[in-house]
């Protein structure tokens, strides 16, 4: 049985890796194959996978994960400024610092559960945002954001003579610049690694304990199981995923701002996870891709573009149609996202993954009905 599950996990991992690495090919027909958007798919998919380890596996809803995203970004940019433009140290430092910050926040917030836990995480995230925006200006550069400068020390790069004489240096992976598709494939590889880790956690005894906590934490406490170390570990791992995502944001675009720590970023990852399917392995990645697609594609439509789309219609029909549709695209793309989210939550509480499962059952049912029908037709013939 275990070998069968291992084979299924191996097939799932292989299909996921193939789908991620070939995104520039199969997303081209829908206009989503340009590097910047693909990088967002990978980075926010990683962010959502990490959030799902906490929310989907344990049931603890956090509204403060943007704080760890911001810590990872700031740490990565400081790594670029102080040490080297190589992304490996930046990613490691950002992930570890975010994990340490998550351990501190989790130790305090996990004294409570339910709505009280959610409010505590939101409070800490807003405190972090305000600190980054004003109090910690010498470290974060306030509202301007932390950026690279030609006068930065970059100790390691200067020691090896890898500092450009003019202009700002670019982030790189041992000389390979993290722009365009190079940046996407670097993020994609880390997304695949993050998915594999999440899969191993879900299949491990630790993951089974997290599922038990989600099912009935009080019962575990009554029988003498101390659940807090497990929830704290899940919180820290989830925070490290967020820090890794923040580091990758800085890796492909070397700057960090306080806006990455706003509560809206925390709410966005909640929407991604629920939209795709909380507690599933693939759901958060799908949810992140859907939301980022709506944000980058539908927000690009404006009235002039809509007039071009409906140009084949008479003006008395196209003008009111453009007026209505423009409410749901461009600056109003959030209305479209909200409508999609409402439909999915009402009719598919398990997210997109549940909807795909229902479709699979329908097609399997039709196939089995066809087989039964053909066998029913053949039975009288064989009796003859």
N, C-alpha and C positions, 0 to 999 in steps of 0.2 A: 504493500500500500504506500509506504514511504517512497519507494523507488518510483512508483507511478506519479506521486505528487511532485517528486524532484524533476521528473521528465516534463511534467506540465509547466513547472516554474521555469525550466530551461527554455522551453518553447516560447512561453510568454515573454521572457527576457529577450530572446532572440528577435521575436516579432517587434517588440517595443524598440529595441536598438535599431533595427532595420527601418522602422517607420520614422524615427527621429533623424537618423542620418540621411535619409532620402527626402526629407521635407522640402528642400529646394526644388525637387522634381515634381512631386505630386501636389504641392500647394501652388505651383505656377498658374494653373488654369483659373484659380479663384483670386489671383492677384495678391497672394500673401507670401511670395517667395523672395522678397528682397531682404537683405541681411539684417537691417535694424529690427524689423518685425520678427524675424526668426530668432534673433537674440532674445527678444522679449518673451517669446514663446518658451524658450529653454530656461531663462532665468526665473520667470514667474511660475513656470511649471515646477521647478525645484523648490521655490518658496512655498507653493501650495502642497507639495509632497511632505515637506517638513511640518507644515501646519496640521496636516491630516494625521500625522503621528500623534499629536496631542489631542486634537478635537475628534478626529474620526476613530481613533483607537481607544481613547480613554473617556471621551465625552466631555472633556473640560474645554469650554469655549473661552478663548482669549481674544481680547480686543487690543492687545498691546504688542503684537509681533512686529509692528513697524519700527519699534524701538531697536530691535535686534538687527533689522534691515539697515537702519541708519548707522548703527555702531559698526557693522561690517563695512559699509561704504567709507566712513570716516577713517577707519583703521587701514583700509587698503590704500586710500589716497596718501595717508601719512607714511605708509611703507614706500610708496613711490617717491615721496618727497625726501625721506631720510636715507633710504637704503638703495633701492634699485627699481628700475622700471619693469623688471621681470615680474610677471603676474603670479608666479608660484609663491614667493614669500608673502605677497599681498593677500592672496587667497587664504593661506594658512593663518596669518596673523588675524585677519578679519573674522575668520570662523572661530578661532580660539577665544578672541576677546568677546565676541557675541555670546559664546557658550558660557564664559565666566560671568558676564552680565546677566544672562538668563538664569544661572545658578543663584545669583543674589536675589533677583526679582522673584524667582520661583520659590525660594525658601520662605519668603514673606507671604506671597499671594496664596500658596497652597495650604496655608492654615485655614482657608475657607474654601468652599466649593459652590457650585451653582452660579446664580446671578451675582453673588458677592465676590466670587473669584473673578468673574468677567469685569465687574466694575473696578476691582483693584488693579487688574492688568491695564484697563483703559486709563486709570489715574496715573499709573507709572509711565505709560507711553506719553501722555500729555505733559507730564513733568519732564520727561526726557526731551520732548520737542521744545519746550520753553527754555530748558537749559541750553540746548544746542543753538537756539535762535538768539538768545540774549546773554545769559550768564557766562557761558563757556565760549564766548566770542574769540578769545586768543587761541583756542583749539579748533573751533569749528568755522571761524570767520563769519559767524552770524548769518544774516539774511543774504549776503553775497555768495556764501558757499565756499567750501574749501577747494582750491584750485592749485594747479602746478605753477611753478615759477622757475625761470632760468637760474635764479640764484639759490635754488634748493640744494642742500648738501649732496644727496645721493652718493653716499660714502662708497658703496660697493661699485657702482658704475664708474665713479671717478678713479677708483683704484685700478680698474681694468681699462681705463681710457675710453669708456663707452658713452661719454657725454657729448652731444652735438655742439658744435661751435656756435651755431645760431638757431634760434627757434626753440620751441618746447619739444622735448622727446616724446615718443609714443610708447605706450605700454606694449610689451612684447613677451613672447615665450621663447627664450634663448635665441633672440634675433628675429623671430617671426612676429610681425606686427599684428596686434589684436584688432584689426579693422576688417570690415566686410565679412566674408564667409570664413576667414580664419577665426575671428572672434566667435562666430556662431558655432563652429565645430568644436572649439574649446569648451564653450558652454554646454554643447550637446553631449560631449563625453562626460562631463560632470553630472549632467542630468541623468544619464544612463547609470552612472555609478550610484547616484542618490536613489534612483528607483530600485536598484539591486539591494542596497542597504535596507530600504523600506520593506522590500519583499522578505528579506531575511529576518527582519524584526517581526513582521507579521506571522511568520512561520515558527518563530522561536518560542521557548517557554516564557520568555519575557513578554513577547507579544500576546501570548495566551493570558498572562496575568493582566495586561492592559485591557484586554477584552472583558475579563471578569470584573475589573474595576468599573468599566462602562456599564456592564449588565446590572451589577448590584454591589456597590462598594460597601454599603452598610453591613451586608451579610458577611463580607470578608472581614470587616472590623470585629463583628460579633464572635467570629470563630478564632480570633486572635491573630489575624494576618495584618501586619503593618504595611499599609498600602502607600504610605507617603514616599518612601525611597523610590518606588516604581513611578509614581506620578512626577516626582522631581526629575528623575532620569529622562522621562518622556519630554518634560518641559525643556530640559537642557538640550537634548538632541534636536528638538524642534527649533529652539533658538539658534543652534549652530547651523541648521539648514538655512534659516533666515539670514544669518550672518554671511554664509557662503553666497547666497543670492545677492546680498548687498555688495559683497566684494566683487562679484562678477559684473555688477552694474558699473562699478568704478573701473574695472579692468577694460571694459569695452568703451568707456567714456570717462576718462580720469577726472572726475569732479564729484563732490558730495555736498548735498544741501539739506537743511533742516526739514524741507517739505517731505522727504522720504520717511520721516518719523511721525507724520501727522496721522490722526486717527482714521482718516479716509483710506490710507494705505492698509491699515489693519482691517478695516471693513471690507476692502477689496478682496483680500485673500480669503476672508470668510465666505464671500459670495462665490469665489472661484471653487472652493471646496464643496459647498452645498450644491452649486449648479452642476458640477461634474458628478458628484456622488460621494458624500462623506463616508469614511470607513472603507472605501474601495481603494484599490491600488492605482488604477488608471484614471479614475474620476477627477481628481484634482488637476491632473495635467490637461485633461480635456476642458475642464472649466476655465483654467487659465488661458488656454488657447482661444476659447470662444470669446471671453471678455476682451482679450487683447486684440482679437480680430475686429470685434465691434468698435473698439476704441480707435483703432488705426485706419480701418477701412471706411466705416460708416461716418466717422467724424470728419472725413475728408470731403464728403459731399456738401456742396453749397447750392444756393438757388440757381446760379448760372449753370452748374453741372446738371442739375435736375431739369432745367429747361432744355438742355441738349438731349437728355434721356427721353423726354416726352415731346420732342420736336415733331414727331410724326402725327401727333394729335392736333386737332384744331385748337386755336388759342382760347376759345370759350370753355374748352374742357381742360386743356393743359395748365392754364393759370391757376384755377382752384385746386387742381390735383397737386401741383407743385407747392402751393401754400400749405396743404395738409401734410404732404410727405416731408416737407422741410422741418416740420415740428419733431420728426423722429430721426433725423440725420443731422450732420453738421454739429452745431453746438448742442442740439437736443438729442444726441445719440443715447444719452442716459435714459431717455424715455423708452427707447427700443429695448435697451438692456433690462430695464425694470419690467417691461411687459413680458419679455422672454422669461425672466426669473419668476414672475408670478405664475405663468403658465406651467413651468416645470415644477415649482413647489406644490401647486394645487393638484396637478394631474400625475406628476411623477416625483413623489417626495424623496425617492432615492436618487434623484438627479438623472443626468443623461445616461449613465450606466444602466439604471433601471429601465429607461425607455428602450435602450438597445437590447436589453434582455427580453423585454416584452416582444419586440419585433422578432427576435430569434425564435421565441416560443411559437409565435404565430406561423412563421415559415416552417418550423419543424412540424407543427401540427398539420399544416396543409400537406406536407410531404408524407406524413404517416397516414393521413386520410386517403391520399392517392394510392398508397401501397395496399391499404386495407380494401379499397374499392376494386383494385385490379385483382386481388386474390379472391374477392367475392364473385367476380365475374368468371374467374377461371375454375372455381369449384364445380358448377354444374357441368362444365365441359369435361372435366376429368371424371365426373360420375357417369357421363354417357359412355 
